[in-house]
Amino acid sequence: MTAIVETNDLTKFYGQTRGVENLNLAIQPGQVFGFLGPNGAGKSTTFRLLMDFIRPTSGSARVFGLDAQEDSREIRSRTGFMPGDLALYPRMTGNQIVEFFSFMRKIDVRQEAKRLAERLDLDLGITVRNYSTGNRQKLGLVQAFMHRPELLMLDEPTGGLDPIIQQEFYAMVADAVSDGATVFLSSHVLPEVERIADQVAIIRDGGLVRVDEVGAFRREATRVLAFTFSQPVPEAEFSTLEGVSVVTTQGTKLIITSTGPIDAIVKAAARHEVVELEAHEGELEDVFLAFYEDEP
């Protein structure tokens, strides 16, 4: 299957400052691909390279199988892009922005834009300079989605959105994917990536540190299992099991902190009379933050 987005040792330096280096990505059709990293990690640089707003120092990128530089006009026509540093004409109304982009794309998208604005609770009759930060973000989403692109590249799309509108945005992403679109989404909000992404790339200091399915990261999250037995049981039966990091006893309650499979823990507990079991999923955040643990 041909990747929708593919990079080969993509590198960008701004003088002596590294943007991204030797970036190798492959995003398959229909995926929601999460690009996770702190501010300054290289996420925005990657989007700008793919859209041919800046040129790489070395390496290459292809979108829809097309060269990101030579075929940038066609790539842009088939892509909905929302930059992280969204800038819009301040004296235009939302409607005028929609009409402007509609004219530039040579597609009448006014009805679709109106429908999206209603979903996002956005008044298109107000000038951009009178929009709040959240409403400018909504307008950015409208212009990215309104022509029903094959690929959505969204750089920190939920910044400034309230929780209710964030939920609507997640629904818009799901609708776009069900219509056949692919979504490349950058974020530093961990629960957001966990909720909507199929696969995640973690970037640090301009380089990829890991690319994997969300489920693989989730399986590494810490769990806490609290067993209440009919009588006290020895901690030693559990402390040496694979994946177990902490075992504490509170009377007949045994609290176990572990990562990975819990089959051995459950089987060990089954040798005793279990009165009650409480299970708490750990934070996926802990898995991600492990890649940045030596940073301030």
MIRO-135771 format. One record per residue (C-alpha): residue number from 0; z negated, y negated, x. Coordinates in steps of 0.2 Angstrom, whole numbers. Last residue first. Layout:
residues N
NODE   num      c3      c2      c1
NODE   NUM       Z       Y       X
...
end
This chain:
residues 296
NODE   num      c3      c2      c1
NODE   295    -163    -101      70
NODE   294    -151     -87      74
NODE   293    -157     -70      81
NODE   292    -158     -62      64
NODE   291    -140     -66      59
NODE   290    -133     -49      56
NODE   289    -149     -43      49
NODE   288    -147     -57      36
NODE   287    -134     -46      27
NODE   286    -145     -31      25
NODE   285    -160     -42      20
NODE   284    -150     -51       7
NODE   283    -147     -34      -1
NODE   282    -164     -36      -7
NODE   281    -174     -20     -10
NODE   280    -173     -10     -26
NODE   279    -190      -7     -34
NODE   278    -195      10     -40
NODE   277    -211      15     -50
NODE   276    -216      33     -53
NODE   275    -231      39     -63
NODE   274    -241      55     -65
NODE   273    -233      65     -51
NODE   272    -241      82     -49
NODE   271    -237      87     -31
NODE   270    -223      97     -23
NODE   269    -211      85     -32
NODE   268    -216      71     -20
NODE   267    -208      80      -6
NODE   266    -192      83     -16
NODE   265    -192      65     -21
NODE   264    -194      59      -3
NODE   263    -181      71       4
NODE   262    -168      64      -9
NODE   261    -171      46      -6
NODE   260    -155      42       3
NODE   259    -155      26      14
NODE   258    -169      14      17
NODE   257    -187      17      15
NODE   256    -204       9      10
NODE   255    -216      21       2
NODE   254    -231      17      -8
NODE   253    -243      32     -12
NODE   252    -255      30     -27
NODE   251    -270      42     -29
NODE   250    -281      29     -20
NODE   249    -270      16     -13
NODE   248    -261      24       1
NODE   247    -248      16      12
NODE   246    -231      23      19
NODE   245    -219      12      29
NODE   244    -203      15      38
NODE   243    -196      30      29
NODE   242    -177      33      32
NODE   241    -179      51      37
NODE   240    -196      59      33
NODE   239    -210      57      46
NODE   238    -221      46      35
NODE   237    -219      57      19
NODE   236    -230      72      22
NODE   235    -241      62      34
NODE   234    -247      51      20
NODE   233    -258      65      13
NODE   232    -259      66      -6
NODE   231    -273      59     -17
NODE   230    -275      67     -34
NODE   229    -265      66     -51
NODE   228    -251      57     -41
NODE   227    -245      39     -43
NODE   226    -229      37     -33
NODE   225    -223      19     -28
NODE   224    -206      19     -21
NODE   223    -200       3     -12
NODE   222    -182       2      -7
NODE   221    -174      -7       8
NODE   220    -155     -10       6
NODE   219    -144       1      16
NODE   218    -136       9       1
NODE   217    -132      -9      -5
NODE   216    -121     -12      11
NODE   215    -111       3       7
NODE   214    -109      -1     -11
NODE   213    -102     -18      -7
NODE   212     -88     -10       3
NODE   211     -86     -13      21
NODE   210     -80     -26      34
NODE   209     -92     -30      49
NODE   208     -95     -42      63
NODE   207     -80     -52      61
NODE   206     -78     -67      73
NODE   205     -79     -85      71
NODE   204     -97     -88      75
NODE   203    -102     -74      62
NODE   202     -91     -67      49
NODE   201     -96     -53      36
NODE   200     -82     -46      27
NODE   199     -86     -39      10
NODE   198     -77     -27      -2
NODE   197     -77     -25     -21
NODE   196     -84     -42     -24
NODE   195     -91     -49     -40
NODE   194    -110     -46     -41
NODE   193    -114     -43     -22
NODE   192    -104     -59     -17
NODE   191    -114     -70     -30
NODE   190    -131     -62     -25
NODE   189    -127     -67      -7
NODE   188    -123     -85      -9
NODE   187    -114     -90       8
NODE   186     -97     -89       0
NODE   185     -79     -86       2
NODE   184     -68     -78     -11
NODE   183     -51     -69      -9
NODE   182     -46     -64     -26
NODE   181     -31     -53     -30
NODE   180     -22     -55     -47
NODE   179     -16     -41     -59
NODE   178     -21     -48     -76
NODE   177     -37     -38     -75
NODE   176     -41     -47     -59
NODE   175     -38     -64     -67
NODE   174     -50     -59     -81
NODE   173     -64     -53     -69
NODE   172     -62     -70     -60
NODE   171     -63     -80     -76
NODE   170     -79     -70     -81
NODE   169     -87     -74     -64
NODE   168     -83     -92     -67
NODE   167     -91     -91     -85
NODE   166    -107     -85     -77
NODE   165    -106     -99     -64
NODE   164    -104    -111     -79
NODE   163    -121    -105     -86
NODE   162    -130    -105     -69
NODE   161    -125    -124     -66
NODE   160    -110    -127     -54
NODE   159    -113    -138     -39
NODE   158    -105    -125     -26
NODE   157     -97    -111     -36
NODE   156     -81    -111     -28
NODE   155     -86    -109      -9
NODE   154     -68    -107      -3
NODE   153     -57     -99     -17
NODE   152     -41     -91     -12
NODE   151     -33     -84     -28
NODE   150     -18     -73     -27
NODE   149      -5     -68     -40
NODE   148      -7     -85     -48
NODE   147     -10     -89     -66
NODE   146      -4    -106     -66
NODE   145     -20    -113     -72
NODE   144     -32    -104     -60
NODE   143     -33    -116     -45
NODE   142     -31    -132     -55
NODE   141     -44    -127     -67
NODE   140     -56    -122     -53
NODE   139     -54    -138     -44
NODE   138     -58    -147     -61
NODE   137     -74    -137     -62
NODE   136     -79    -142     -45
NODE   135     -76    -160     -50
NODE   134     -87    -157     -65
NODE   133    -101    -150     -54
NODE   132    -101    -165     -42
NODE   131    -102    -177     -57
NODE   130     -86    -184     -63
NODE   129     -84    -203     -65
NODE   128     -73    -204     -49
NODE   127     -62    -191     -56
NODE   126     -58    -201     -72
NODE   125     -63    -193     -89
NODE   124     -50    -186    -101
NODE   123     -51    -169     -95
NODE   122     -68    -166    -102
NODE   121     -75    -150     -94
NODE   120     -85    -136    -103
NODE   119     -79    -123     -91
NODE   118     -71    -112    -105
NODE   117     -64    -128    -113
NODE   116     -57    -133     -96
NODE   115     -49    -116     -95
NODE   114     -40    -118    -112
NODE   113     -34    -135    -108
NODE   112     -27    -130     -91
NODE   111     -18    -115    -100
NODE   110     -11    -128    -112
NODE   109      -6    -140     -98
NODE   108       2    -127     -87
NODE   107      20    -133     -88
NODE   106      28    -126     -72
NODE   105      38    -136     -59
NODE   104      24    -133     -47
NODE   103      23    -152     -42
NODE   102      25    -157     -60
NODE   101      11    -146     -66
NODE   100       0    -152     -51
NODE    99       3    -170     -57
NODE    98       0    -165     -75
NODE    97     -16    -157     -71
NODE    96     -22    -172     -61
NODE    95     -17    -183     -75
NODE    94     -27    -173     -88
NODE    93     -43    -174     -76
NODE    92     -41    -193     -76
NODE    91     -34    -201     -60
NODE    90     -43    -215     -51
NODE    89     -52    -204     -39
NODE    88     -37    -194     -33
NODE    87     -45    -177     -29
NODE    86     -54    -170     -13
NODE    85     -61    -153     -13
NODE    84     -70    -149       4
NODE    83     -72    -130       0
NODE    82     -54    -129      -4
NODE    81     -48    -121     -20
NODE    80     -31    -112     -19
NODE    79     -21    -103     -32
NODE    78      -7     -94     -24
NODE    77      11     -89     -29
NODE    76      19    -106     -25
NODE    75       8    -108      -9
NODE    74      15     -92      -2
NODE    73      33     -97      -6
NODE    72      31    -114       3
NODE    71      22    -105      17
NODE    70      36     -94      21
NODE    69      38     -98      40
NODE    68      20    -101      43
NODE    67      10     -88      34
NODE    66      24     -75      37
NODE    65      27     -65      21
NODE    64      20     -48      16
NODE    63      12     -56       1
NODE    62       2     -66      14
NODE    61       4     -63      32
NODE    60      -6     -70      47
NODE    59      -3     -71      65
NODE    58     -12     -71      82
NODE    57     -14     -87      93
NODE    56     -19    -105      93
NODE    55     -16    -104      74
NODE    54      -8    -118      64
NODE    53     -17    -129      51
NODE    52     -13    -132      33
NODE    51      -3    -116      34
NODE    50     -11    -109      18
NODE    49     -18     -93      28
NODE    48     -23    -105      42
NODE    47     -33    -116      30
NODE    46     -41    -101      22
NODE    45     -47     -94      39
NODE    44     -53    -111      45
NODE    43     -64    -112      29
NODE    42     -72     -96      33
NODE    41     -75     -99      51
NODE    40     -94     -97      53
NODE    39     -98    -116      51
NODE    38    -108    -114      35
NODE    37    -116     -97      35
NODE    36    -106     -81      32
NODE    35     -98     -70      19
NODE    34     -80     -68      14
NODE    33     -79     -58      -2
NODE    32     -64     -48      -7
NODE    31     -61     -46     -25
NODE    30     -47     -33     -24
NODE    29     -32     -31     -35
NODE    28     -20     -29     -21
NODE    27     -28     -25      -4
NODE    26     -35     -37       8
NODE    25     -33     -33      26
NODE    24     -42     -43      39
NODE    23     -42     -44      58
NODE    22     -49     -60      66
NODE    21     -47     -61      85
NODE    20     -56     -78      85
NODE    19     -60     -90      72
NODE    18     -64    -109      73
NODE    17     -70    -110      92
NODE    16     -73    -126      99
NODE    15     -65    -130     116
NODE    14     -51    -139     109
NODE    13     -51    -134      91
NODE    12     -48    -116      93
NODE    11     -40    -104      81
NODE    10     -37     -86      82
NODE     9     -29     -73      71
NODE     8     -30     -56      80
NODE     7     -18     -49      66
NODE     6     -21     -55      49
NODE     5     -16     -47      32
NODE     4     -17     -54      15
NODE     3      -9     -45       0
NODE     2     -10     -29      10
NODE     1       5     -17       7
NODE     0       0       0       0
end
